[in-house]
């Protein structure tokens, strides 16, 4: 098995690394990696219905869509992620035990009694410490998981909070679980860097022919190309795949405003305003200004830049419209 070592903490690059290794190497691989604060979205999820977009923007968190399915997770430097890539015709997709047991055995060496629970979680005392997901391509399976070592739990909860009433779609929804940090269960004082080194040594010790591997400059160049053209793009992280309906209602001094928005691949396909506000012009003129643009605050503000809102909604301003369209 190749044990790939790197110190990168850019989440876009880390997912490009996984894809590069999956495409390039024809032998089993293992990678341990960390991300700066970010949110990782499952391949089949609607990004906006999984994240607190205002918190994400305020704290400048990266949002990255994975190759694999599963739910949304928060990462910071207190999270240790692991990736197994297995090559073989007999690989069974969704066999999580084969890839999580090396992690469980390592934790037991630290007197931490973790176990595989349900479909894809590792738990301690019924609390989740690791979520896992898989992606299959040809005769290869990529299995990766996140391990909560010393994560900031407040940031985790704030970044992933979203009002479920506002979005209606068929995308896979995350199931929020009770979570905990491994650090609270380790008897000795250990940093996450020491934990990373310990886990790598533990998995290496179970392999008959371990080989340590680092990327060359040319390989980093190829990885950066994948990152730039895919994992850093709005189309992949926000516009990819999903369609959904958003609805909201707010009361302002000028009256009640209701909005229904249909979004496909991140772009507004239809929008309707309703309410008891007064209007001197047809509301359809305002609605048409939003058609075909990205469902993002910056794009909506641009569309409203030269709009006289008083003509369409008396005593209702652009700030009010932004509140009803995004909160």
C-alpha positions as CSV (number, residue, x, y, z in Angstrom):
1,X,0.0,0.0,0.0
2,X,1.1,3.6,-0.7
3,X,1.0,5.8,2.3
4,X,0.8,9.3,0.8
5,X,2.1,12.1,3.0
6,X,1.4,15.8,2.6
7,X,0.7,18.8,4.8
8,X,-1.9,20.7,2.7
9,X,-4.9,22.1,4.5
10,X,-6.7,23.8,1.5
11,X,-9.9,21.8,1.3
12,X,-10.3,22.4,-2.5
13,X,-6.8,21.0,-3.0
14,X,-7.4,18.0,-0.7
15,X,-10.3,16.9,-2.8
16,X,-8.3,17.4,-5.9
17,X,-5.6,15.2,-4.4
18,X,-8.1,12.4,-3.8
19,X,-9.3,12.6,-7.4
20,X,-5.7,12.7,-8.8
21,X,-4.7,9.6,-6.7
22,X,-7.9,7.8,-7.8
23,X,-7.3,8.5,-11.4
24,X,-3.5,7.9,-11.4
25,X,-2.5,5.1,-9.1
26,X,-3.3,1.4,-9.6
27,X,-2.5,0.2,-6.1
28,X,-4.1,0.6,-2.7
29,X,-3.4,4.0,-1.1
30,X,-3.9,5.6,2.3
31,X,-3.9,9.4,3.1
32,X,-4.3,11.4,6.3
33,X,-5.2,15.0,5.8
34,X,-6.6,18.1,7.6
35,X,-8.6,21.1,6.4
36,X,-8.8,24.7,7.4
37,X,-12.3,25.6,8.6
38,X,-14.8,24.5,5.8
39,X,-18.0,22.7,5.0
40,X,-17.9,19.5,2.9
41,X,-21.1,18.7,0.9
42,X,-22.1,15.2,-0.3
43,X,-22.3,14.8,-4.0
44,X,-26.1,14.4,-4.1
45,X,-27.0,17.3,-1.8
46,X,-28.4,20.8,-2.3
47,X,-25.7,23.0,-0.9
48,X,-28.0,25.9,0.2
49,X,-30.3,23.7,2.1
50,X,-27.4,22.3,4.2
51,X,-25.5,25.3,5.3
52,X,-25.9,28.6,7.2
53,X,-24.9,30.8,4.2
54,X,-24.7,34.0,6.3
55,X,-22.3,32.3,8.8
56,X,-20.3,30.8,5.9
57,X,-19.9,34.3,4.3
58,X,-19.1,36.1,7.6
59,X,-16.4,33.6,8.6
60,X,-15.1,33.1,5.0
61,X,-15.5,29.3,5.2
62,X,-14.8,27.2,2.1
63,X,-17.7,25.1,0.8
64,X,-16.6,22.0,-1.2
65,X,-18.6,19.3,-2.8
66,X,-17.1,15.8,-2.5
67,X,-17.0,13.0,-5.1
68,X,-18.8,10.8,-2.6
69,X,-22.4,10.8,-1.4
70,X,-23.5,11.0,2.2
71,X,-24.2,14.1,4.4
72,X,-22.7,17.5,5.0
73,X,-19.9,17.8,7.6
74,X,-17.9,20.7,9.2
75,X,-14.1,20.5,9.2
76,X,-11.5,22.6,11.0
77,X,-7.9,21.9,12.0
78,X,-9.2,19.8,14.9
79,X,-10.6,17.3,12.4
80,X,-8.4,14.5,11.0
81,X,-9.6,13.0,7.6
82,X,-8.6,9.7,6.3
83,X,-8.8,8.2,2.8
84,X,-8.5,4.6,1.6
85,X,-8.4,3.9,-2.1
86,X,-8.7,0.2,-2.8
87,X,-8.1,-1.4,-6.2
88,X,-9.7,-4.8,-7.1
89,X,-12.6,-6.4,-9.0
90,X,-14.0,-7.9,-5.8
91,X,-14.4,-4.6,-4.0
92,X,-17.9,-4.3,-2.4
93,X,-19.4,-0.9,-2.5
94,X,-20.9,0.4,0.8
95,X,-18.8,-2.1,2.8
96,X,-17.8,0.4,5.4
97,X,-16.4,-2.1,7.9
98,X,-13.4,-3.1,5.8
99,X,-12.1,0.5,5.9
100,X,-13.2,1.6,9.3
101,X,-11.9,-1.3,11.3
102,X,-8.2,-0.2,11.0
103,X,-9.3,3.1,12.6
104,X,-11.3,1.3,15.3
105,X,-8.3,-0.9,16.1
106,X,-6.0,2.1,16.3
107,X,-8.4,3.8,18.7
108,X,-8.5,0.7,20.9
109,X,-4.7,1.0,21.4
110,X,-5.6,4.4,23.1
111,X,-8.2,2.7,25.2
112,X,-10.9,4.5,23.2
113,X,-13.8,2.0,22.5
114,X,-15.2,3.2,19.2
115,X,-17.5,1.1,17.1
116,X,-19.2,1.1,13.7
117,X,-22.9,2.1,14.1
118,X,-25.6,2.1,11.6
119,X,-24.6,2.5,8.0
120,X,-21.5,4.6,8.1
121,X,-20.7,6.2,11.5
122,X,-18.1,5.5,14.2
123,X,-19.4,6.3,17.7
124,X,-18.3,6.4,21.3
125,X,-21.0,5.9,23.9
126,X,-23.6,6.5,21.2
127,X,-22.0,9.8,20.1
128,X,-20.7,10.2,16.6
129,X,-16.9,10.8,16.2
130,X,-16.6,9.9,12.5
131,X,-18.8,10.0,9.4
132,X,-17.8,8.0,6.4
133,X,-18.6,8.0,2.7
134,X,-17.6,6.1,-0.5
135,X,-17.2,6.7,-4.2
136,X,-16.7,3.9,-6.8
137,X,-15.1,4.3,-10.2
138,X,-14.3,1.2,-12.3
139,X,-12.5,-1.3,-10.1
140,X,-11.6,1.3,-7.5
141,X,-13.3,2.4,-4.3
142,X,-12.5,5.6,-2.5
143,X,-13.5,5.5,1.1
144,X,-13.0,8.5,3.3
145,X,-14.0,9.6,6.7
146,X,-13.7,12.5,9.1
147,X,-12.5,12.0,12.7
148,X,-13.6,14.6,15.3
149,X,-10.5,15.0,17.4
150,X,-10.7,18.5,18.9
151,X,-13.3,20.3,16.7
152,X,-14.9,23.6,17.8
153,X,-18.4,22.3,18.4
154,X,-20.0,25.7,18.4
155,X,-18.6,26.5,15.0
156,X,-19.8,23.1,13.7
157,X,-23.4,23.7,14.9
158,X,-23.5,27.3,13.6
159,X,-22.1,26.6,10.2
160,X,-24.5,23.7,9.5
161,X,-27.7,25.3,10.9
162,X,-30.3,26.0,8.2
163,X,-34.1,26.4,8.5
164,X,-35.5,23.2,6.8
165,X,-38.9,24.9,6.1
166,X,-37.4,27.2,3.6
167,X,-36.2,24.6,1.1
168,X,-38.2,21.9,-0.8
169,X,-36.3,19.5,-2.9
170,X,-35.4,15.8,-3.5
171,X,-31.8,16.1,-2.6
172,X,-30.3,13.9,0.1
173,X,-30.6,15.5,3.5
174,X,-28.1,15.3,6.3
175,X,-29.1,13.7,9.5
176,X,-27.8,15.6,12.5
177,X,-26.4,13.4,15.2
178,X,-25.0,13.9,18.7
179,X,-21.3,14.3,18.2
180,X,-18.2,14.4,20.4
181,X,-14.4,14.8,20.3
182,X,-12.0,11.9,20.7
183,X,-9.8,14.1,22.7
184,X,-12.2,13.9,25.6
185,X,-11.8,10.1,25.8
186,X,-8.0,9.9,25.5
187,X,-6.3,9.4,28.8
188,X,-2.9,10.9,27.8
189,X,-2.4,14.5,26.6
190,X,-2.1,14.3,22.8
191,X,-2.2,16.9,20.1
192,X,-3.9,16.3,16.8
193,X,-0.5,16.2,15.0
194,X,0.6,13.5,17.4
195,X,-2.7,11.7,16.8
196,X,-2.1,11.9,13.1
197,X,1.3,10.4,13.4
198,X,0.0,7.7,15.8
199,X,-2.8,6.7,13.4
200,X,-0.5,6.6,10.4
201,X,1.9,4.3,12.2
202,X,-0.9,2.1,13.4
203,X,-2.3,1.6,9.9
204,X,1.2,1.1,8.4
205,X,1.9,-1.6,11.0
206,X,-0.9,-3.7,9.6
207,X,0.4,-3.6,6.0
208,X,2.8,-6.2,4.6
209,X,4.5,-3.9,2.1
210,X,4.1,-0.2,3.1
211,X,5.6,2.5,0.9
212,X,5.8,6.1,1.9
213,X,5.0,8.4,-1.0
214,X,5.2,12.2,-1.6
215,X,4.1,14.1,-4.6
216,X,6.6,15.6,-7.1
217,X,6.4,19.2,-8.4
218,X,4.9,18.0,-11.6
219,X,2.2,16.0,-9.7
220,X,1.3,19.1,-7.6
221,X,0.9,21.0,-10.9
222,X,-1.7,18.4,-12.1
223,X,-3.5,18.4,-8.8
224,X,-3.8,22.2,-8.9
225,X,-5.3,22.0,-12.4
226,X,-8.0,19.6,-11.1
227,X,-8.6,22.0,-8.2
228,X,-8.9,25.1,-10.4
229,X,-11.1,23.6,-13.0
230,X,-13.4,21.6,-10.6
231,X,-13.3,21.9,-6.9
232,X,-12.9,25.7,-6.7
233,X,-15.7,26.4,-9.1
234,X,-19.1,27.8,-8.2
235,X,-20.7,25.4,-10.7
236,X,-19.4,22.3,-8.9
237,X,-20.0,23.4,-5.3
238,X,-23.3,25.3,-5.7
239,X,-24.7,24.8,-9.2
240,X,-24.0,21.1,-9.5
241,X,-27.0,18.8,-10.1
242,X,-29.7,20.0,-7.8
243,X,-33.0,21.8,-8.3
244,X,-35.1,23.1,-5.5
245,X,-37.9,25.4,-4.4
246,X,-37.3,28.1,-1.8
247,X,-40.2,30.0,-0.1
248,X,-40.3,32.6,2.6
249,X,-42.6,35.3,4.0
250,X,-41.9,38.5,6.0
251,X,-43.9,41.4,7.2
252,X,-42.6,44.9,6.6
253,X,-44.0,48.4,7.2
254,X,-45.2,48.3,3.6
255,X,-47.0,45.0,4.0
256,X,-46.4,41.3,3.8
257,X,-44.1,39.9,1.1
258,X,-44.1,36.3,0.1
259,X,-41.7,34.8,-2.4
260,X,-41.5,31.4,-4.1
261,X,-38.3,30.7,-6.1
262,X,-37.5,27.8,-8.3
263,X,-33.7,27.1,-8.7
264,X,-32.1,24.7,-11.1
265,X,-28.3,24.2,-11.2
266,X,-28.0,27.2,-9.0
267,X,-29.8,29.5,-11.4
268,X,-33.3,31.1,-10.9
269,X,-35.7,29.5,-13.3
270,X,-38.9,31.1,-11.9
271,X,-39.8,33.5,-9.2
272,X,-43.1,34.9,-7.9
273,X,-43.8,37.6,-5.3
274,X,-47.1,37.7,-3.5
275,X,-48.4,39.9,-0.6
276,X,-50.7,42.7,0.5
277,X,-48.2,45.5,-0.5
278,X,-49.2,48.3,-2.9
279,X,-47.7,48.5,-6.4
280,X,-47.9,51.1,-9.1
281,X,-46.2,48.8,-11.7
282,X,-46.7,45.2,-12.7
283,X,-44.8,43.0,-10.2
284,X,-43.9,40.7,-13.1
285,X,-41.5,43.4,-14.3
286,X,-39.5,43.0,-11.1
287,X,-39.7,39.2,-11.2
288,X,-38.2,39.1,-14.8
289,X,-35.1,40.9,-13.6
290,X,-34.1,37.8,-11.6
291,X,-34.7,35.1,-14.2
292,X,-31.6,33.3,-15.4
293,X,-29.2,34.7,-12.8
294,X,-27.4,32.8,-10.0
295,X,-29.2,32.4,-6.7
296,X,-26.6,34.3,-4.8
297,X,-26.8,37.5,-2.8
298,X,-24.2,39.3,-4.8
299,X,-26.1,38.5,-8.1
300,X,-29.4,39.6,-6.7
301,X,-27.9,42.9,-5.5
302,X,-26.6,43.5,-9.0
303,X,-30.0,42.9,-10.5
304,X,-31.5,45.4,-8.0
305,X,-28.8,48.0,-8.5
306,X,-30.9,50.3,-10.8
307,X,-34.3,49.3,-9.7
308,X,-36.8,51.7,-8.1
309,X,-38.4,49.4,-5.6
310,X,-41.0,52.0,-4.7
311,X,-42.6,51.4,-8.1
312,X,-43.1,47.7,-7.3
313,X,-43.6,47.5,-3.6
314,X,-44.6,50.7,-1.7
315,X,-42.5,51.3,1.5
316,X,-40.5,48.2,0.9
317,X,-36.8,48.6,0.1
318,X,-34.0,46.5,-1.4
319,X,-32.8,45.4,2.1
320,X,-36.3,44.0,2.8
321,X,-36.3,42.1,-0.5
322,X,-32.9,40.6,0.3
323,X,-34.2,39.4,3.7
324,X,-37.2,37.7,2.3
325,X,-35.2,36.1,-0.6
326,X,-32.4,34.7,1.6
327,X,-33.5,34.2,5.2
